[in-house]
Amino acid sequence: MRHFLKETDFSLKEAAEVFALAHSYKGDRSNTPTALNKQSWGLLFYKSSTRTRVSFEVGVNELGGFPIVLNSQQTQLGRGETVADSARVLSRYLHGLVIRTFGHDIVTDFAQNSTMPIINALTDFLHPCQIYADILTLLERWSPAGRIDLDCLKGKKIAFLGDSASNMANSWILGAAMFGMDISLAGPAGFEPRPEIDAQLKADGLAVNYQFTSDTTAAVQSADAVYTDVWVSMGDEEQAAERKRLMAPYAVTSELMQQAKPEAYFMHCLPAHAGEEVTQAVLDSPQSVIFDEAENRLHIQKAIMAKLVEFSR
């Protein structure tokens, strides 16, 4: 059984197929593929959501399936039923399960105990669906006209500003290594990448490819894309004031964007907090591709689901 818990769960060849399929889906939404025809897919949420819920619910429907939204606290999981038992039961009902949660062990435990595909829609460790949507957004701009070409990613530089131990930073480190990109991260001391992501790179046979610095200019210099995320993630609310104080020097401003390449893109997984991790001027600038990223969640997730069904046959 195939799952998508991290970027590297697809080979480069398979990833290329996923991106090409997503590009095709985006090109003609009036076309109604039937990859999930008469299938029921669960969407299990431990965390609140806008983009993840809507994009997956619409995506399952557009592929001919039936989405079933589940809140963990409104299931027996919220009353102490084990993940293993829940996975075995839900596998008897569903054809696939999308999970947005806290600990990464939850999605791995579901995968180990399921006979259906499991998709990681976000954990505290990784956010692979978002990175694939981000990569699709860049491929649309960097590939030769009319096609999607992963080779165009090689040697491109991503600059990540802010919490460099976050799930988005981890996923960009892993994704950059997978697709041959360079990545430079900038953040305050104590927020550098953790050993867990180095261990993941090693487990996947990938080199440690990132640089971490406290110098924002050095990180952004000659970048092809500049990325940031919220400073206070769900579960970190008690640290909000201190995080904002420490992260303030790492806000993405118009002046900082000028240190990147003139044609560099600004990226953010949303929701954004203007005036904190990024200024409103940058969000509204022609360099910003934030809403294309958001839209591409729909198309790439449809392709991920379709390919998992195909690969799991």
Contacts in CASP RR format, 6 or more apart in sequence:
PFRMAT RR
TARGET T0000
AUTHOR 0000-0000-0000
METHOD contacts of the structure
MODEL  1
MRHFLKETDFSLKEAAEVFALAHSYKGDRSNTPTALNKQSWGLLFYKSST
RTRVSFEVGVNELGGFPIVLNSQQTQLGRGETVADSARVLSRYLHGLVIR
TFGHDIVTDFAQNSTMPIINALTDFLHPCQIYADILTLLERWSPAGRIDL
DCLKGKKIAFLGDSASNMANSWILGAAMFGMDISLAGPAGFEPRPEIDAQ
LKADGLAVNYQFTSDTTAAVQSADAVYTDVWVSMGDEEQAAERKRLMAPY
AVTSELMQQAKPEAYFMHCLPAHAGEEVTQAVLDSPQSVIFDEAENRLHI
QKAIMAKLVEFSR
1 111 0 8 1.000
1 114 0 8 1.000
1 115 0 8 1.000
1 116 0 8 1.000
1 117 0 8 1.000
1 312 0 8 1.000
2 9 0 8 1.000
2 117 0 8 1.000
2 308 0 8 1.000
2 311 0 8 1.000
2 312 0 8 1.000
3 9 0 8 1.000
3 111 0 8 1.000
3 114 0 8 1.000
3 117 0 8 1.000
3 118 0 8 1.000
3 119 0 8 1.000
3 308 0 8 1.000
4 10 0 8 1.000
4 117 0 8 1.000
4 118 0 8 1.000
4 119 0 8 1.000
4 120 0 8 1.000
4 128 0 8 1.000
4 129 0 8 1.000
4 304 0 8 1.000
4 308 0 8 1.000
5 104 0 8 1.000
5 107 0 8 1.000
5 108 0 8 1.000
5 111 0 8 1.000
5 118 0 8 1.000
5 119 0 8 1.000
5 120 0 8 1.000
5 126 0 8 1.000
5 128 0 8 1.000
6 120 0 8 1.000
6 126 0 8 1.000
6 128 0 8 1.000
6 171 0 8 1.000
6 174 0 8 1.000
6 200 0 8 1.000
6 204 0 8 1.000
7 15 0 8 1.000
7 126 0 8 1.000
7 128 0 8 1.000
7 131 0 8 1.000
7 132 0 8 1.000
7 171 0 8 1.000
7 174 0 8 1.000
7 175 0 8 1.000
7 178 0 8 1.000
8 174 0 8 1.000
8 175 0 8 1.000
8 178 0 8 1.000
8 204 0 8 1.000
8 206 0 8 1.000
9 128 0 8 1.000
10 18 0 8 1.000
10 307 0 8 1.000
12 150 0 8 1.000
12 178 0 8 1.000
12 179 0 8 1.000
14 307 0 8 1.000
14 311 0 8 1.000
15 132 0 8 1.000
15 150 0 8 1.000
15 178 0 8 1.000
15 179 0 8 1.000
16 148 0 8 1.000
16 150 0 8 1.000
17 307 0 8 1.000
18 132 0 8 1.000
18 300 0 8 1.000
18 303 0 8 1.000
18 304 0 8 1.000
18 307 0 8 1.000
19 132 0 8 1.000
19 135 0 8 1.000
19 136 0 8 1.000
19 139 0 8 1.000
19 148 0 8 1.000
19 150 0 8 1.000
19 300 0 8 1.000
19 303 0 8 1.000
20 147 0 8 1.000
20 148 0 8 1.000
21 302 0 8 1.000
21 303 0 8 1.000
21 306 0 8 1.000
21 307 0 8 1.000
22 132 0 8 1.000
22 136 0 8 1.000
22 296 0 8 1.000
22 299 0 8 1.000
22 300 0 8 1.000
22 302 0 8 1.000
22 303 0 8 1.000
23 136 0 8 1.000
23 139 0 8 1.000
23 140 0 8 1.000
23 148 0 8 1.000
23 299 0 8 1.000
25 31 0 8 1.000
25 33 0 8 1.000
25 299 0 8 1.000
25 302 0 8 1.000
25 303 0 8 1.000
26 295 0 8 1.000
26 296 0 8 1.000
26 299 0 8 1.000
29 62 0 8 1.000
32 62 0 8 1.000
32 64 0 8 1.000
33 62 0 8 1.000
33 63 0 8 1.000
33 64 0 8 1.000
33 306 0 8 1.000
34 63 0 8 1.000
34 64 0 8 1.000
35 63 0 8 1.000
35 64 0 8 1.000
35 302 0 8 1.000
35 305 0 8 1.000
35 306 0 8 1.000
35 309 0 8 1.000
35 310 0 8 1.000
36 60 0 8 1.000
36 63 0 8 1.000
36 64 0 8 1.000
36 65 0 8 1.000
36 95 0 8 1.000
36 305 0 8 1.000
36 306 0 8 1.000
36 309 0 8 1.000
37 63 0 8 1.000
37 64 0 8 1.000
37 65 0 8 1.000
38 64 0 8 1.000
38 65 0 8 1.000
38 66 0 8 1.000
39 64 0 8 1.000
39 65 0 8 1.000
39 66 0 8 1.000
39 95 0 8 1.000
39 96 0 8 1.000
39 309 0 8 1.000
40 65 0 8 1.000
40 66 0 8 1.000
40 68 0 8 1.000
40 93 0 8 1.000
40 94 0 8 1.000
40 95 0 8 1.000
40 96 0 8 1.000
41 56 0 8 1.000
41 60 0 8 1.000
41 65 0 8 1.000
41 66 0 8 1.000
41 67 0 8 1.000
41 68 0 8 1.000
41 94 0 8 1.000
41 95 0 8 1.000
41 96 0 8 1.000
41 97 0 8 1.000
41 98 0 8 1.000
41 305 0 8 1.000
42 67 0 8 1.000
42 68 0 8 1.000
42 69 0 8 1.000
42 70 0 8 1.000
42 90 0 8 1.000
42 94 0 8 1.000
42 96 0 8 1.000
42 97 0 8 1.000
42 98 0 8 1.000
43 53 0 8 1.000
43 56 0 8 1.000
43 57 0 8 1.000
43 60 0 8 1.000
43 67 0 8 1.000
43 68 0 8 1.000
43 69 0 8 1.000
43 70 0 8 1.000
43 97 0 8 1.000
43 98 0 8 1.000
43 100 0 8 1.000
43 121 0 8 1.000
44 70 0 8 1.000
44 72 0 8 1.000
44 75 0 8 1.000
44 97 0 8 1.000
44 98 0 8 1.000
44 99 0 8 1.000
44 100 0 8 1.000
44 101 0 8 1.000
45 52 0 8 1.000
45 53 0 8 1.000
45 69 0 8 1.000
45 70 0 8 1.000
45 71 0 8 1.000
45 72 0 8 1.000
45 100 0 8 1.000
45 101 0 8 1.000
46 72 0 8 1.000
46 99 0 8 1.000
46 100 0 8 1.000
46 101 0 8 1.000
46 102 0 8 1.000
46 106 0 8 1.000
47 100 0 8 1.000
47 101 0 8 1.000
47 102 0 8 1.000
47 122 0 8 1.000
47 234 0 8 1.000
48 234 0 8 1.000
49 100 0 8 1.000
49 121 0 8 1.000
50 271 0 8 1.000
51 270 0 8 1.000
51 294 0 8 1.000
51 297 0 8 1.000
52 98 0 8 1.000
52 100 0 8 1.000
52 121 0 8 1.000
52 122 0 8 1.000
52 129 0 8 1.000
52 297 0 8 1.000
53 69 0 8 1.000
53 100 0 8 1.000
55 297 0 8 1.000
55 298 0 8 1.000
55 301 0 8 1.000
56 67 0 8 1.000
56 98 0 8 1.000
56 121 0 8 1.000
56 301 0 8 1.000
57 67 0 8 1.000
57 69 0 8 1.000
58 298 0 8 1.000
59 67 0 8 1.000
59 298 0 8 1.000
59 301 0 8 1.000
59 302 0 8 1.000
59 305 0 8 1.000
60 66 0 8 1.000
60 67 0 8 1.000
60 305 0 8 1.000
61 67 0 8 1.000
62 302 0 8 1.000
63 302 0 8 1.000
63 305 0 8 1.000
63 306 0 8 1.000
68 94 0 8 1.000
72 78 0 8 1.000
72 101 0 8 1.000
75 81 0 8 1.000
75 86 0 8 1.000
76 86 0 8 1.000
77 83 0 8 1.000
77 86 0 8 1.000
83 106 0 8 1.000
83 109 0 8 1.000
83 110 0 8 1.000
83 113 0 8 1.000
84 109 0 8 1.000
84 112 0 8 1.000
84 113 0 8 1.000
86 110 0 8 1.000
87 109 0 8 1.000
87 110 0 8 1.000
87 112 0 8 1.000
87 113 0 8 1.000
87 114 0 8 1.000
88 113 0 8 1.000
88 114 0 8 1.000
90 97 0 8 1.000
90 114 0 8 1.000
90 116 0 8 1.000
91 113 0 8 1.000
91 114 0 8 1.000
91 115 0 8 1.000
91 116 0 8 1.000
94 116 0 8 1.000
95 116 0 8 1.000
95 117 0 8 1.000
95 309 0 8 1.000
96 114 0 8 1.000
96 116 0 8 1.000
96 117 0 8 1.000
96 118 0 8 1.000
96 119 0 8 1.000
97 110 0 8 1.000
97 114 0 8 1.000
97 116 0 8 1.000
97 117 0 8 1.000
97 118 0 8 1.000
97 119 0 8 1.000
98 118 0 8 1.000
98 119 0 8 1.000
98 121 0 8 1.000
99 106 0 8 1.000
99 107 0 8 1.000
99 110 0 8 1.000
99 118 0 8 1.000
99 119 0 8 1.000
99 120 0 8 1.000
99 121 0 8 1.000
100 121 0 8 1.000
100 122 0 8 1.000
101 107 0 8 1.000
101 122 0 8 1.000
101 123 0 8 1.000
102 123 0 8 1.000
102 124 0 8 1.000
102 235 0 8 1.000
103 123 0 8 1.000
103 124 0 8 1.000
103 125 0 8 1.000
104 120 0 8 1.000
104 123 0 8 1.000
104 124 0 8 1.000
104 125 0 8 1.000
104 126 0 8 1.000
106 123 0 8 1.000
107 118 0 8 1.000
107 120 0 8 1.000
107 123 0 8 1.000
110 118 0 8 1.000
111 118 0 8 1.000
117 305 0 8 1.000
117 308 0 8 1.000
117 309 0 8 1.000
117 312 0 8 1.000
119 129 0 8 1.000
119 301 0 8 1.000
119 304 0 8 1.000
119 305 0 8 1.000
119 308 0 8 1.000
120 126 0 8 1.000
120 127 0 8 1.000
120 128 0 8 1.000
120 129 0 8 1.000
121 129 0 8 1.000
122 129 0 8 1.000
122 130 0 8 1.000
122 167 0 8 1.000
123 167 0 8 1.000
124 167 0 8 1.000
124 233 0 8 1.000
125 167 0 8 1.000
125 170 0 8 1.000
125 196 0 8 1.000
126 167 0 8 1.000
126 170 0 8 1.000
126 171 0 8 1.000
126 174 0 8 1.000
127 167 0 8 1.000
127 168 0 8 1.000
127 171 0 8 1.000
127 269 0 8 1.000
128 171 0 8 1.000
129 297 0 8 1.000
129 300 0 8 1.000
129 301 0 8 1.000
129 304 0 8 1.000
130 168 0 8 1.000
130 171 0 8 1.000
130 269 0 8 1.000
130 293 0 8 1.000
130 297 0 8 1.000
131 168 0 8 1.000
131 171 0 8 1.000
131 172 0 8 1.000
131 174 0 8 1.000
131 175 0 8 1.000
132 300 0 8 1.000
132 304 0 8 1.000
133 293 0 8 1.000
133 294 0 8 1.000
133 296 0 8 1.000
133 297 0 8 1.000
133 299 0 8 1.000
133 300 0 8 1.000
133 301 0 8 1.000
134 172 0 8 1.000
134 227 0 8 1.000
134 267 0 8 1.000
134 269 0 8 1.000
134 293 0 8 1.000
134 296 0 8 1.000
135 153 0 8 1.000
135 175 0 8 1.000
135 179 0 8 1.000
136 148 0 8 1.000
136 296 0 8 1.000
136 299 0 8 1.000
136 300 0 8 1.000
137 265 0 8 1.000
137 267 0 8 1.000
137 289 0 8 1.000
137 292 0 8 1.000
137 293 0 8 1.000
137 296 0 8 1.000
138 153 0 8 1.000
138 156 0 8 1.000
138 225 0 8 1.000
138 265 0 8 1.000
139 148 0 8 1.000
139 149 0 8 1.000
139 150 0 8 1.000
139 152 0 8 1.000
139 153 0 8 1.000
140 148 0 8 1.000
140 292 0 8 1.000
141 265 0 8 1.000
141 289 0 8 1.000
142 152 0 8 1.000
142 153 0 8 1.000
142 156 0 8 1.000
143 149 0 8 1.000
143 152 0 8 1.000
144 152 0 8 1.000
150 179 0 8 1.000
153 179 0 8 1.000
153 180 0 8 1.000
153 181 0 8 1.000
154 179 0 8 1.000
154 180 0 8 1.000
154 181 0 8 1.000
155 180 0 8 1.000
155 181 0 8 1.000
155 182 0 8 1.000
156 181 0 8 1.000
156 182 0 8 1.000
156 224 0 8 1.000
156 225 0 8 1.000
157 181 0 8 1.000
157 182 0 8 1.000
157 183 0 8 1.000
157 184 0 8 1.000
157 222 0 8 1.000
157 223 0 8 1.000
157 224 0 8 1.000
157 225 0 8 1.000
158 172 0 8 1.000
158 176 0 8 1.000
158 181 0 8 1.000
158 182 0 8 1.000
158 183 0 8 1.000
158 184 0 8 1.000
158 223 0 8 1.000
158 224 0 8 1.000
158 225 0 8 1.000
158 226 0 8 1.000
158 227 0 8 1.000
159 183 0 8 1.000
159 184 0 8 1.000
159 185 0 8 1.000
159 186 0 8 1.000
159 219 0 8 1.000
159 220 0 8 1.000
159 223 0 8 1.000
159 225 0 8 1.000
159 226 0 8 1.000
159 227 0 8 1.000
159 260 0 8 1.000
160 168 0 8 1.000
160 169 0 8 1.000
160 172 0 8 1.000
160 183 0 8 1.000
160 184 0 8 1.000
160 185 0 8 1.000
160 186 0 8 1.000
160 219 0 8 1.000
160 227 0 8 1.000
160 228 0 8 1.000
161 185 0 8 1.000
161 186 0 8 1.000
161 187 0 8 1.000
161 216 0 8 1.000
161 219 0 8 1.000
161 220 0 8 1.000
161 226 0 8 1.000
161 227 0 8 1.000
161 228 0 8 1.000
161 250 0 8 1.000
161 251 0 8 1.000
161 252 0 8 1.000
161 256 0 8 1.000
161 277 0 8 1.000
162 169 0 8 1.000
162 185 0 8 1.000
162 186 0 8 1.000
162 187 0 8 1.000
162 188 0 8 1.000
162 191 0 8 1.000
162 228 0 8 1.000
162 229 0 8 1.000
162 231 0 8 1.000
162 247 0 8 1.000
162 250 0 8 1.000
162 277 0 8 1.000
163 169 0 8 1.000
163 187 0 8 1.000
163 191 0 8 1.000
163 229 0 8 1.000
163 231 0 8 1.000
163 233 0 8 1.000
163 243 0 8 1.000
163 247 0 8 1.000
164 185 0 8 1.000
164 186 0 8 1.000
164 187 0 8 1.000
164 191 0 8 1.000
164 192 0 8 1.000
164 193 0 8 1.000
164 212 0 8 1.000
165 190 0 8 1.000
165 191 0 8 1.000
165 192 0 8 1.000
165 193 0 8 1.000
165 194 0 8 1.000
166 229 0 8 1.000
166 233 0 8 1.000
167 233 0 8 1.000
168 227 0 8 1.000
168 229 0 8 1.000
168 269 0 8 1.000
169 185 0 8 1.000
169 193 0 8 1.000
169 229 0 8 1.000
170 193 0 8 1.000
170 194 0 8 1.000
170 196 0 8 1.000
170 197 0 8 1.000
170 200 0 8 1.000
172 183 0 8 1.000
172 227 0 8 1.000
173 183 0 8 1.000
173 185 0 8 1.000
173 193 0 8 1.000
173 197 0 8 1.000
173 201 0 8 1.000
173 209 0 8 1.000
173 210 0 8 1.000
174 197 0 8 1.000
174 200 0 8 1.000
174 201 0 8 1.000
174 204 0 8 1.000
174 206 0 8 1.000
175 181 0 8 1.000
176 182 0 8 1.000
176 183 0 8 1.000
176 209 0 8 1.000
176 210 0 8 1.000
177 201 0 8 1.000
177 204 0 8 1.000
177 206 0 8 1.000
177 207 0 8 1.000
177 208 0 8 1.000
177 209 0 8 1.000
177 210 0 8 1.000
178 204 0 8 1.000
178 206 0 8 1.000
180 209 0 8 1.000
181 209 0 8 1.000
182 209 0 8 1.000
183 209 0 8 1.000
183 210 0 8 1.000
183 211 0 8 1.000
184 210 0 8 1.000
184 211 0 8 1.000
184 212 0 8 1.000
184 213 0 8 1.000
184 218 0 8 1.000
184 219 0 8 1.000
184 220 0 8 1.000
184 223 0 8 1.000
185 192 0 8 1.000
185 193 0 8 1.000
185 210 0 8 1.000
185 211 0 8 1.000
185 212 0 8 1.000
185 213 0 8 1.000
185 219 0 8 1.000
186 212 0 8 1.000
186 213 0 8 1.000
186 214 0 8 1.000
186 215 0 8 1.000
186 216 0 8 1.000
186 218 0 8 1.000
186 219 0 8 1.000
186 220 0 8 1.000
186 250 0 8 1.000
187 212 0 8 1.000
187 213 0 8 1.000
187 214 0 8 1.000
187 216 0 8 1.000
187 247 0 8 1.000
187 250 0 8 1.000
188 214 0 8 1.000
188 246 0 8 1.000
188 247 0 8 1.000
188 249 0 8 1.000
188 250 0 8 1.000
189 214 0 8 1.000
191 246 0 8 1.000
191 247 0 8 1.000
192 212 0 8 1.000
193 210 0 8 1.000
193 212 0 8 1.000
198 208 0 8 1.000
201 207 0 8 1.000
201 208 0 8 1.000
201 209 0 8 1.000
211 219 0 8 1.000
213 219 0 8 1.000
216 249 0 8 1.000
216 250 0 8 1.000
216 256 0 8 1.000
216 259 0 8 1.000
217 256 0 8 1.000
217 259 0 8 1.000
220 226 0 8 1.000
220 256 0 8 1.000
220 257 0 8 1.000
220 259 0 8 1.000
220 260 0 8 1.000
221 259 0 8 1.000
221 260 0 8 1.000
222 260 0 8 1.000
222 261 0 8 1.000
223 259 0 8 1.000
223 260 0 8 1.000
223 261 0 8 1.000
223 264 0 8 1.000
224 260 0 8 1.000
224 261 0 8 1.000
224 263 0 8 1.000
224 264 0 8 1.000
224 265 0 8 1.000
225 260 0 8 1.000
225 264 0 8 1.000
225 265 0 8 1.000
225 266 0 8 1.000
225 267 0 8 1.000
226 252 0 8 1.000
226 256 0 8 1.000
226 257 0 8 1.000
226 260 0 8 1.000
226 264 0 8 1.000
226 265 0 8 1.000
226 266 0 8 1.000
226 267 0 8 1.000
227 266 0 8 1.000
227 267 0 8 1.000
227 268 0 8 1.000
228 250 0 8 1.000
228 251 0 8 1.000
228 252 0 8 1.000
228 267 0 8 1.000
228 268 0 8 1.000
228 277 0 8 1.000
228 278 0 8 1.000
229 268 0 8 1.000
229 269 0 8 1.000
229 277 0 8 1.000
230 271 0 8 1.000
230 272 0 8 1.000
230 273 0 8 1.000
230 276 0 8 1.000
230 277 0 8 1.000
231 243 0 8 1.000
231 244 0 8 1.000
231 247 0 8 1.000
231 273 0 8 1.000
231 276 0 8 1.000
231 277 0 8 1.000
232 239 0 8 1.000
232 240 0 8 1.000
232 243 0 8 1.000
232 244 0 8 1.000
236 243 0 8 1.000
244 276 0 8 1.000
247 276 0 8 1.000
247 277 0 8 1.000
250 277 0 8 1.000
251 275 0 8 1.000
251 276 0 8 1.000
251 277 0 8 1.000
251 278 0 8 1.000
251 279 0 8 1.000
252 266 0 8 1.000
252 277 0 8 1.000
252 278 0 8 1.000
252 279 0 8 1.000
252 282 0 8 1.000
253 278 0 8 1.000
253 279 0 8 1.000
253 281 0 8 1.000
253 282 0 8 1.000
254 279 0 8 1.000
254 281 0 8 1.000
254 282 0 8 1.000
254 285 0 8 1.000
257 264 0 8 1.000
257 266 0 8 1.000
257 282 0 8 1.000
257 285 0 8 1.000
257 287 0 8 1.000
264 287 0 8 1.000
265 287 0 8 1.000
265 288 0 8 1.000
265 289 0 8 1.000
266 278 0 8 1.000
266 282 0 8 1.000
266 283 0 8 1.000
266 285 0 8 1.000
266 287 0 8 1.000
266 288 0 8 1.000
266 289 0 8 1.000
266 290 0 8 1.000
267 289 0 8 1.000
267 290 0 8 1.000
267 293 0 8 1.000
268 277 0 8 1.000
268 278 0 8 1.000
268 283 0 8 1.000
268 288 0 8 1.000
268 290 0 8 1.000
268 293 0 8 1.000
269 293 0 8 1.000
270 290 0 8 1.000
270 293 0 8 1.000
270 294 0 8 1.000
272 278 0 8 1.000
272 283 0 8 1.000
272 290 0 8 1.000
274 280 0 8 1.000
274 283 0 8 1.000
282 288 0 8 1.000
283 290 0 8 1.000
END
